[in-house]
C-alpha cells in the first residue's frame, strides 16, 4: 500500500506527521498549533487536531461563523463552540473571501471586525482519529544544519522609539489607475516594514479614498509587519473620484477610537497619498483632523500639469490640509517609480513624535510636579485628603513615556522627592505610588522646597518639549521667604498654582502663584474643600497650555 504525506503549512515550527495510508483520507487529523491560521491549510476540507491549553487572549479571530483565513483555526473553533480550550479535532472548510467580517464575543473570545479578506473558512466538529506524530519539532524553512535555531516570539514588541498610531489614506481613484495603485501599495508596504510595527511600537491601519471612503483595516487588526503587508496586498482598487477631503474627514472622525485600537498618549497620524489632486475641498477636512488631535501628512505624487490646474479646486490644498504649514508635514515624490529612496526620510518624519504638533494637548504635553506640605500641622488624616487631591488631578492626564509626566515632592524643613518625572510612565503606577506616600511631619519651609523642586525635579527635564507646571499644596505659613524662589521658578518657565488650606496666608499664596494671581491661587478653610478645586486647577493648566501654543 502506498503512503502519502499529510501536507501542512505552518509558521516556524510544526509537528512532523507519519505518512498516512492511501485511501484513508480524513482518518488522521493534522496536528496544528494554537496559532495555525486558516490560510496555512491549503485544502478545501481538512481534519485538524487543536492542542489544549491555548491562551484565549492570544487568539486572533476575525468574523463569526465565517472567519477570515488570517484567523487562528483553533481560536475560531473555540469561538464557534466546536471545541473547548482543552483542544480536540476540528474540521475546516475553505470558503471564498468576503467583506464585512463581524465582531462577536463568544466562549471567552472577542472576535474582531475586518472590512475585507481574500479567503475565508468555517469550522465544525472533526472526526476523532489516532494521531500518530513523532512529537519532534522541525523547521519548515529548511532541513536542520546542525546549528541551533532561535525560536522567535509569537508577538514582537516593535520599534519602541517610534510610538505612533498611523492611518495610511491611499488614493483609490481613477486619477491613479490600477497600475499606479499597485505601485502605491508597494510603497506603503515598504514604509510599514521600516516603521518596525509591533505591540509596543507603531500600529497602522489603512483607508482607501475614492468616491466613498472605505476603512480597509484598523489599528487593532494587526500588530506584526508580516500581517500588515499581507493585508495591504489584499486591498482591491475601487475607482471613482478622488474625494480625499471626504476620506480624511471620515478617517479623523471614525478611525481613531478606543474601540478600533487607538492608544492613549500616542500620536495619531494620517499619511494622505494624493496622485494628482483631490476632487473635493480638503481644507475643511484638515481643520476637522486638527480638532481631533490628528497629525496630517500629505504625500503628493505627480503634481497637476498647467493644463490640469483648472480642474483643481484649490492649488494650495497641501498647505491647508497638513497639521502645520512648516514643510515638515508635506512630502513630494515625482512619480511612483524608484520610490525606495523616499521610504526612510518619510519613516523618520513619522517617528519624530516631538514634531507632532497636532497631537499636543494639555492632557498629554505637560510636566506637573506636586509640592506637598508634610508639616506637623497637617495631620495624618488630612494628609490623606491632600494625596487624594493630588491623585484626582494626576489621573485626568494622559501619562506615558512620551505623554504627560508627573512628579511629587513632600516637604517640611527638609525635602523628599517621592518620585521624579522619569520614574514612572503609567497612570496606574503613578496613582499607586501617590497612595503609598508616607507622612513626614515637621516644620514648614516652602521657599526652600520650591528651590529644591526646580533644581532636582525640573532640572533634569529642562529640554523636555512639555510645558512645566508646579502645584503647591500647603496648610500654613512658611518659615522662610517664598517670593524669591517662586520668581526664580517663573523665570525658568514654570507655571505655579498655589493651593492653601486652613492657616495658609493669602499673601504667601499670591506671592508663589503665576500671573494672573486670581486664577492661579486658591484657598479653602477645610481640607474637605480641596475636592472642588481639582477642576479649577485642571482647567487652569489647560488654559495656560493653550495660551502657550498660540
C-alpha positions as CSV (number, residue, x, y, z in Angstrom):
1,X,0.0,0.0,0.0
2,X,1.4,3.3,-1.0
3,X,1.7,6.1,1.5
4,X,1.2,9.9,1.2
5,X,2.5,12.6,3.5
6,X,-0.1,14.9,5.0
7,X,0.9,18.4,4.0
8,X,0.6,21.3,6.4
9,X,1.9,24.8,6.1
10,X,2.8,26.3,9.5
11,X,5.0,29.2,10.7
12,X,8.3,28.4,12.3
13,X,7.7,25.1,13.9
14,X,5.2,22.2,13.3
15,X,4.8,18.5,14.2
16,X,6.3,16.0,11.8
17,X,3.5,13.6,10.9
18,X,3.9,10.0,9.9
19,X,2.7,9.1,6.5
20,X,-1.0,8.4,6.1
21,X,-2.0,5.2,4.3
22,X,-3.5,5.9,0.9
23,X,-7.3,5.6,0.8
24,X,-7.8,6.7,4.4
25,X,-8.4,10.4,3.8
26,X,-9.6,12.1,6.9
27,X,-8.7,9.3,9.3
28,X,-5.8,11.0,10.8
29,X,-6.2,14.7,11.7
30,X,-3.3,17.1,11.1
31,X,-1.7,18.3,14.3
32,X,-1.6,22.1,14.4
33,X,-0.6,24.8,16.9
34,X,-2.6,27.4,18.7
35,X,-1.5,29.9,16.1
36,X,-2.0,28.0,12.8
37,X,-4.2,30.1,10.6
38,X,-6.8,29.1,8.0
39,X,-4.6,30.3,5.2
40,X,-1.9,27.8,6.4
41,X,-4.1,24.9,5.4
42,X,-4.1,24.6,1.6
43,X,-7.1,22.2,1.3
44,X,-10.8,22.7,0.6
45,X,-11.5,20.4,3.5
46,X,-9.2,19.1,6.2
47,X,-9.4,17.5,9.6
48,X,-7.0,19.1,12.2
49,X,-6.2,18.5,15.8
50,X,-6.0,21.5,18.1
51,X,-3.8,21.4,21.2
52,X,-5.1,22.1,24.7
53,X,-4.2,25.0,26.9
54,X,-4.0,27.8,24.4
55,X,-4.3,31.2,25.9
56,X,-7.7,32.7,24.9
57,X,-6.4,36.3,24.9
58,X,-3.7,35.4,22.3
59,X,-6.1,34.0,19.7
60,X,-6.5,36.3,16.6
61,X,-10.0,35.7,15.2
62,X,-11.8,37.8,12.6
63,X,-15.5,37.2,11.9
64,X,-18.3,35.0,13.2
65,X,-19.3,31.6,11.8
66,X,-17.5,32.5,8.6
67,X,-13.9,33.6,9.6
68,X,-11.2,35.4,7.6
69,X,-8.5,33.0,6.6
70,X,-6.0,35.0,8.6
71,X,-7.8,33.8,11.8
72,X,-6.4,31.2,14.1
73,X,-8.2,27.9,13.3
74,X,-8.2,26.8,17.0
75,X,-9.4,30.2,18.0
76,X,-12.2,30.1,15.6
77,X,-13.2,26.6,16.8
78,X,-13.3,27.7,20.4
79,X,-15.2,30.9,19.4
80,X,-17.7,28.8,17.4
81,X,-18.2,26.3,20.3
82,X,-16.8,23.4,18.2
83,X,-14.2,22.6,20.9
84,X,-13.3,23.9,24.3
85,X,-9.9,25.3,25.4
86,X,-8.8,21.7,26.1
87,X,-8.5,21.2,22.4
88,X,-9.7,18.4,20.1
89,X,-10.4,17.5,16.5
90,X,-11.8,20.2,14.1
91,X,-12.9,20.0,10.5
92,X,-12.1,23.1,8.5
93,X,-13.8,24.1,5.2
94,X,-12.3,26.7,2.9
95,X,-14.6,29.4,1.6
96,X,-14.3,32.4,-0.8
97,X,-13.3,35.8,0.5
98,X,-15.9,38.3,1.5
99,X,-16.5,41.7,3.0
100,X,-17.5,42.9,6.5
101,X,-16.4,40.2,8.9
102,X,-18.3,40.9,12.1
103,X,-17.1,41.2,15.6
104,X,-18.8,38.9,18.2
105,X,-17.9,37.9,21.7
106,X,-18.4,34.1,22.3
107,X,-16.9,31.5,24.6
108,X,-14.4,33.8,26.1
109,X,-13.1,35.2,22.7
110,X,-13.8,38.6,21.3
111,X,-13.5,38.3,17.5
112,X,-12.6,41.4,15.5
113,X,-14.0,43.2,12.5
114,X,-12.3,43.1,9.2
115,X,-13.5,45.0,6.2
116,X,-12.3,42.6,3.5
117,X,-10.2,39.4,3.1
118,X,-9.4,37.2,0.1
119,X,-10.3,33.9,1.6
120,X,-12.5,32.5,4.4
121,X,-13.2,29.3,6.3
122,X,-15.7,27.8,8.7
123,X,-15.3,25.0,11.2
124,X,-17.3,22.0,12.5
125,X,-16.6,19.2,14.9
126,X,-13.9,16.9,13.5
127,X,-13.7,13.2,13.5
128,X,-11.6,11.6,16.2
129,X,-8.6,9.6,15.0
130,X,-5.4,8.3,16.4
131,X,-2.9,11.0,15.9
132,X,0.5,9.5,15.1
133,X,3.2,12.0,15.4
134,X,6.8,11.9,16.4
135,X,6.3,14.8,18.7
136,X,9.6,16.3,17.4
137,X,9.6,19.9,16.3
138,X,11.2,20.5,12.9
139,X,11.8,23.7,10.9
140,X,9.6,24.2,7.9
141,X,12.0,26.6,6.4
142,X,15.0,24.3,5.7
143,X,16.4,21.0,6.9
144,X,18.4,21.0,10.1
145,X,22.0,22.2,9.6
146,X,23.4,21.3,13.0
147,X,23.1,24.8,14.2
148,X,20.6,25.5,16.9
149,X,17.7,27.6,15.6
150,X,16.5,30.5,17.6
151,X,12.8,30.5,18.4
152,X,11.2,33.8,17.6
153,X,8.5,35.1,19.9
154,X,4.9,35.0,18.7
155,X,4.4,38.7,19.3
156,X,7.1,41.3,18.6
157,X,7.3,44.4,20.6
158,X,8.3,46.5,17.6
159,X,10.3,49.8,17.5
160,X,9.7,51.3,20.9
161,X,11.3,54.6,19.7
162,X,8.6,55.1,17.1
163,X,5.3,55.0,19.0
164,X,2.5,56.3,16.7
165,X,-1.0,55.2,15.6
166,X,-0.9,55.7,11.9
167,X,-3.6,55.6,9.2
168,X,-2.4,55.3,5.6
169,X,-5.0,57.0,3.5
170,X,-4.3,55.7,0.0
171,X,-5.6,57.1,-3.3
172,X,-8.0,54.6,-4.9
173,X,-9.5,56.9,-7.5
174,X,-9.5,56.8,-11.3
175,X,-6.8,59.5,-11.1
176,X,-4.2,57.0,-10.1
177,X,-5.5,53.9,-12.0
178,X,-4.9,50.3,-11.3
179,X,-1.2,50.1,-12.2
180,X,-0.1,53.1,-10.1
181,X,-2.4,51.9,-7.4
182,X,-0.4,48.7,-7.1
183,X,2.9,50.7,-7.0
184,X,1.4,52.9,-4.3
185,X,0.6,49.8,-2.2
186,X,4.1,48.5,-2.7
187,X,5.5,51.8,-1.4
188,X,3.1,51.8,1.6
189,X,4.2,48.3,2.4
190,X,7.9,49.3,2.4
191,X,7.1,52.2,4.8
192,X,5.1,49.9,7.1
193,X,8.0,47.4,7.1
194,X,10.6,50.0,8.0
195,X,8.5,51.5,10.8
196,X,9.0,48.5,13.0
197,X,5.4,47.6,13.7
198,X,4.8,45.7,17.0
199,X,2.8,45.6,20.2
200,X,4.9,48.4,21.8
201,X,5.9,50.1,18.5
202,X,3.8,51.8,15.8
203,X,0.4,50.4,14.9
204,X,-1.0,51.0,11.4
205,X,-4.3,50.8,9.6
206,X,-5.4,51.6,6.1
207,X,-8.2,53.7,4.5
208,X,-8.9,53.9,0.7
209,X,-10.1,57.2,-0.7
210,X,-12.3,57.0,-3.8
211,X,-15.9,58.0,-4.5
212,X,-16.7,56.9,-0.9
213,X,-14.0,56.3,1.8
214,X,-13.5,52.7,3.0
215,X,-11.6,51.6,6.1
216,X,-9.7,48.5,4.9
217,X,-8.3,47.6,8.3
218,X,-8.0,49.2,11.7
219,X,-5.1,49.8,14.1
220,X,-6.1,46.8,16.3
221,X,-6.3,44.3,13.5
222,X,-2.6,43.6,13.1
223,X,0.4,44.1,15.2
224,X,3.1,42.5,13.0
225,X,4.6,43.8,9.8
226,X,4.1,40.4,8.1
227,X,0.3,40.5,8.6
228,X,0.1,44.2,7.7
229,X,2.0,43.5,4.4
230,X,-0.4,40.7,3.6
231,X,-3.4,42.9,4.4
232,X,-2.1,45.7,2.1
233,X,-1.6,43.2,-0.7
234,X,-5.2,42.1,-0.4
235,X,-6.7,45.6,-0.8
236,X,-8.5,46.0,-4.1
237,X,-8.8,49.0,-6.4
238,X,-12.1,50.9,-6.0
239,X,-12.0,53.7,-8.6
240,X,-14.2,56.8,-8.7
241,X,-13.4,60.4,-7.9
242,X,-10.5,61.2,-5.6
243,X,-12.7,62.6,-2.7
244,X,-9.7,63.0,-0.5
245,X,-11.3,65.6,1.8
246,X,-14.3,63.4,2.4
247,X,-12.0,60.4,3.2
248,X,-9.7,62.5,5.5
249,X,-12.7,63.8,7.5
250,X,-14.1,60.3,7.8
251,X,-10.7,59.0,9.0
252,X,-10.3,61.7,11.6
253,X,-13.8,61.1,13.0
254,X,-14.2,57.3,12.7
255,X,-10.8,55.7,12.6
256,X,-9.1,56.8,15.8
257,X,-11.3,55.5,18.6
258,X,-10.6,53.3,21.6
259,X,-12.8,50.5,20.0
260,X,-10.6,50.4,16.9
261,X,-7.3,50.3,18.7
262,X,-6.2,53.9,19.3
263,X,-3.8,54.2,22.4
264,X,-3.9,57.0,24.9
265,X,-0.9,59.3,24.9
266,X,0.3,58.1,21.5
267,X,0.4,60.5,18.5
268,X,-2.4,60.0,15.9
269,X,-1.2,60.3,12.4
270,X,-2.8,60.2,8.9
271,X,-0.5,59.9,5.9
272,X,-2.5,61.0,2.9
273,X,-1.4,59.9,-0.5
274,X,-2.6,62.1,-3.4
275,X,-1.8,61.2,-7.0
276,X,-2.5,64.4,-8.9
277,X,-5.1,66.4,-7.0
278,X,-8.2,65.9,-4.8
279,X,-11.7,66.2,-6.4
280,X,-13.2,67.9,-3.3
281,X,-12.4,70.5,-0.7
282,X,-9.6,69.3,1.6
283,X,-9.2,72.4,3.8
284,X,-12.3,71.7,6.0
285,X,-11.1,68.1,6.5
286,X,-7.8,69.4,7.6
287,X,-9.5,71.6,10.2
288,X,-11.5,68.7,11.5
289,X,-8.4,66.5,11.7
290,X,-6.6,69.1,13.8
291,X,-9.6,69.5,16.1
292,X,-9.5,65.7,16.7
293,X,-5.8,65.9,17.5
294,X,-4.7,64.1,14.3
295,X,-1.4,65.0,12.6
296,X,-2.0,65.1,8.8
297,X,0.9,64.4,6.4
298,X,0.4,64.8,2.7
299,X,2.5,62.7,0.3
300,X,1.8,64.2,-3.1
301,X,2.8,62.4,-6.3
302,X,2.8,63.7,-9.9
303,X,1.6,67.3,-9.3
304,X,-1.0,68.5,-11.8
305,X,0.4,69.9,-15.0
306,X,-0.5,73.5,-16.1
307,X,-3.3,72.3,-18.3
308,X,-4.9,70.5,-15.4
309,X,-4.8,73.3,-12.9
310,X,-8.2,74.5,-13.9
311,X,-9.7,71.2,-12.5
312,X,-8.1,71.7,-9.1
313,X,-10.4,73.4,-6.6
314,X,-7.5,74.8,-4.5
315,X,-3.9,74.8,-5.8
316,X,-2.7,75.3,-2.2
317,X,-4.6,72.2,-0.9
318,X,-1.4,70.7,0.6
319,X,-0.7,73.7,2.8
320,X,-4.3,73.9,4.0
321,X,-4.6,70.2,4.9
322,X,-1.4,69.4,6.8
323,X,-1.0,69.7,10.6
324,X,1.3,72.7,10.3
325,X,2.4,74.6,7.1
326,X,6.1,74.4,8.1
327,X,7.4,72.0,5.5
328,X,7.6,69.0,7.9
329,X,4.2,67.6,7.2
330,X,4.4,67.7,3.4
331,X,6.3,65.3,1.2
332,X,6.6,65.1,-2.6
333,X,7.6,62.3,-4.9
334,X,7.8,62.9,-8.7
335,X,6.3,59.6,-9.6
336,X,5.7,56.0,-8.3
337,X,8.8,54.6,-9.9
338,X,12.1,54.2,-7.9
339,X,10.4,55.2,-4.7
340,X,12.6,53.1,-2.3
341,X,14.9,56.1,-1.6
342,X,11.9,58.0,-0.3
343,X,10.9,55.4,2.3
344,X,13.5,56.2,5.0
345,X,13.0,60.0,5.1
346,X,9.3,59.6,5.4
347,X,9.6,57.0,8.2
348,X,12.0,59.4,10.0
349,X,9.3,62.0,9.9
350,X,6.6,59.7,11.2
351,X,8.8,58.6,14.1
352,X,9.7,62.1,15.3
353,X,6.9,62.4,17.9
354,X,8.3,65.7,19.2
355,X,7.2,67.3,15.9
356,X,3.7,66.0,16.1
357,X,2.2,69.4,16.9
358,X,-1.4,68.5,16.4
359,X,-1.2,65.7,18.9
360,X,-0.1,68.0,21.6
361,X,-2.9,68.8,24.1
362,X,-2.9,70.0,27.7
363,X,-3.6,66.3,28.7
364,X,-0.6,64.8,27.0
365,X,2.1,67.5,26.8
366,X,2.7,68.7,30.3
367,X,5.0,68.0,33.2
368,X,3.2,68.5,36.5
369,X,5.1,68.4,39.8
370,X,3.2,68.4,43.1
371,X,4.9,70.1,46.1
372,X,3.0,68.6,49.2
373,X,3.2,70.1,52.7
374,X,4.0,67.3,55.2
375,X,4.3,69.6,58.2
376,X,3.0,68.5,61.7
377,X,0.1,70.9,61.5
378,X,-1.5,68.9,58.6
379,X,-2.0,65.6,60.5
380,X,-2.2,62.1,59.0
381,X,-5.9,62.1,58.1
382,X,-5.7,65.5,56.4
383,X,-2.5,64.4,54.6
384,X,-4.5,61.6,53.1
385,X,-7.0,64.2,51.7
386,X,-4.1,66.1,50.2
387,X,-2.9,62.9,48.5
388,X,-6.4,62.3,47.2
389,X,-6.5,65.9,45.8
390,X,-3.1,65.2,44.0
391,X,-4.4,61.8,42.6
392,X,-7.6,63.4,41.3
393,X,-5.6,65.9,39.3
394,X,-3.0,63.4,38.1
395,X,-5.4,60.8,36.8
396,X,-7.0,63.3,34.4
397,X,-3.9,63.4,32.3
398,X,-2.6,61.0,29.6
399,X,0.5,59.7,31.3
400,X,3.1,57.9,29.2
401,X,6.7,57.9,28.4
402,X,6.0,60.3,25.5
403,X,2.9,62.0,27.1
404,X,2.2,63.8,30.3
405,X,4.6,63.3,33.2
406,X,4.0,63.6,37.0
407,X,6.4,64.1,39.9
408,X,5.9,64.7,43.6
409,X,8.0,66.2,46.4
410,X,7.0,66.3,50.1
411,X,8.4,69.0,52.3
412,X,8.8,70.1,55.9
413,X,12.0,71.8,56.9
414,X,13.5,69.0,54.7
415,X,12.5,67.9,51.2
416,X,11.9,64.4,49.9
417,X,11.4,63.5,46.3
418,X,8.7,60.9,46.3
419,X,9.1,60.2,42.6
420,X,10.6,62.2,39.7
421,X,9.2,62.7,36.1
422,X,11.2,59.7,34.8
423,X,10.4,57.2,37.5
424,X,7.0,56.0,36.3
425,X,5.3,56.2,32.9
426,X,1.9,54.7,33.5
427,X,-1.1,56.2,35.3
428,X,-1.7,53.0,37.3
429,X,1.9,53.2,38.8
430,X,1.7,56.9,39.5
431,X,-1.6,56.6,41.4
432,X,-0.3,53.6,43.3
433,X,2.8,55.5,44.4
434,X,0.8,58.6,45.4
435,X,-1.4,56.4,47.7
436,X,1.6,55.0,49.4
437,X,3.4,58.3,50.2
438,X,4.3,58.3,53.9
439,X,3.6,61.4,56.0
440,X,6.8,63.1,57.2
441,X,5.7,65.6,59.9
442,X,7.8,68.6,60.8
443,X,8.1,72.3,60.2
444,X,7.3,74.4,57.1
445,X,10.0,75.8,54.7
446,X,8.1,76.3,51.4
447,X,10.6,78.6,49.8
448,X,13.5,76.1,50.1
449,X,11.2,73.4,48.9
450,X,10.4,75.4,45.7
451,X,14.1,75.9,45.0
452,X,14.7,72.1,45.7
453,X,12.0,71.1,43.2
454,X,13.1,73.5,40.5
455,X,16.7,72.2,40.8
456,X,16.2,68.5,41.3
457,X,12.8,67.7,39.7
458,X,12.5,70.2,36.8
459,X,16.3,70.5,36.2
460,X,16.7,67.0,34.6
461,X,13.8,67.7,32.1
462,X,14.8,71.2,31.2
463,X,15.0,70.1,27.5
464,X,11.5,68.4,27.5
465,X,9.1,69.7,24.9
466,X,6.3,69.5,27.6
467,X,5.1,72.6,29.4
468,X,6.1,72.7,33.1
469,X,3.6,73.2,36.0
470,X,4.1,73.2,39.7
471,X,1.1,72.7,42.1
472,X,1.9,73.7,45.7
473,X,-0.4,72.4,48.4
474,X,0.2,73.9,51.9
475,X,-1.7,74.5,55.1
476,X,0.4,77.1,56.9
477,X,2.8,80.0,56.8
478,X,6.3,79.3,55.6
479,X,9.2,80.0,57.9
480,X,11.3,81.2,55.0
481,X,10.9,83.5,52.0
482,X,8.7,82.2,49.2
483,X,8.7,85.2,46.9
484,X,12.3,84.9,45.6
485,X,12.2,81.1,44.9
486,X,8.8,81.4,43.2
487,X,10.1,84.3,41.0
488,X,13.1,82.2,40.1
489,X,10.8,79.3,39.1
490,X,8.7,81.6,37.0
491,X,11.8,82.8,35.2
492,X,12.6,79.2,34.1
493,X,9.2,78.9,32.5
494,X,7.4,77.0,35.3
495,X,3.8,78.0,35.9
496,X,2.8,77.8,39.6
497,X,-0.6,77.1,41.1
498,X,-0.7,77.6,44.8
499,X,-3.4,75.9,46.9
500,X,-3.8,76.9,50.5
501,X,-5.7,75.3,53.3
502,X,-6.6,76.4,56.9
503,X,-3.9,78.8,58.1
504,X,-2.1,79.3,54.8
505,X,-1.6,83.1,54.4
506,X,-3.2,84.5,51.3
507,X,-0.2,86.8,50.7
508,X,2.1,83.8,50.5
509,X,-0.2,82.1,48.1
510,X,-0.3,85.1,45.8
511,X,3.5,85.6,46.0
512,X,4.0,82.0,44.8
513,X,1.3,81.9,42.1
514,X,1.9,82.8,38.5
515,X,0.0,85.7,36.9
516,X,-2.8,86.5,36.8
517,X,-2.7,85.7,40.6
518,X,-6.5,85.4,40.8
519,X,-6.6,82.4,38.6
520,X,-3.5,80.7,39.9
521,X,-4.0,81.0,43.7
522,X,-6.8,79.0,45.6
523,X,-7.8,78.8,49.2
524,X,-10.1,76.7,51.3
525,X,-10.8,76.7,55.1
526,X,-11.2,72.9,55.3
527,X,-9.2,70.0,53.8
528,X,-12.5,68.6,52.5
529,X,-12.8,71.8,50.4
530,X,-9.8,70.6,48.2
531,X,-12.1,68.4,46.1
532,X,-13.9,71.3,44.2
533,X,-10.5,72.9,43.5
534,X,-9.4,69.9,41.4
535,X,-11.4,71.0,38.3
536,X,-10.2,74.6,38.7
537,X,-6.5,73.5,38.6
538,X,-7.1,71.2,35.6
539,X,-8.9,74.0,33.7
540,X,-6.1,76.4,34.6
541,X,-3.4,74.0,33.3
542,X,-5.3,73.6,30.0
543,X,-5.9,77.3,29.6
544,X,-2.2,78.1,30.2
545,X,-1.1,75.4,27.9
546,X,-3.3,76.6,25.0
547,X,-2.1,80.2,25.5
548,X,1.5,79.0,25.3
549,X,0.8,77.3,22.0
550,X,-0.5,80.4,20.3
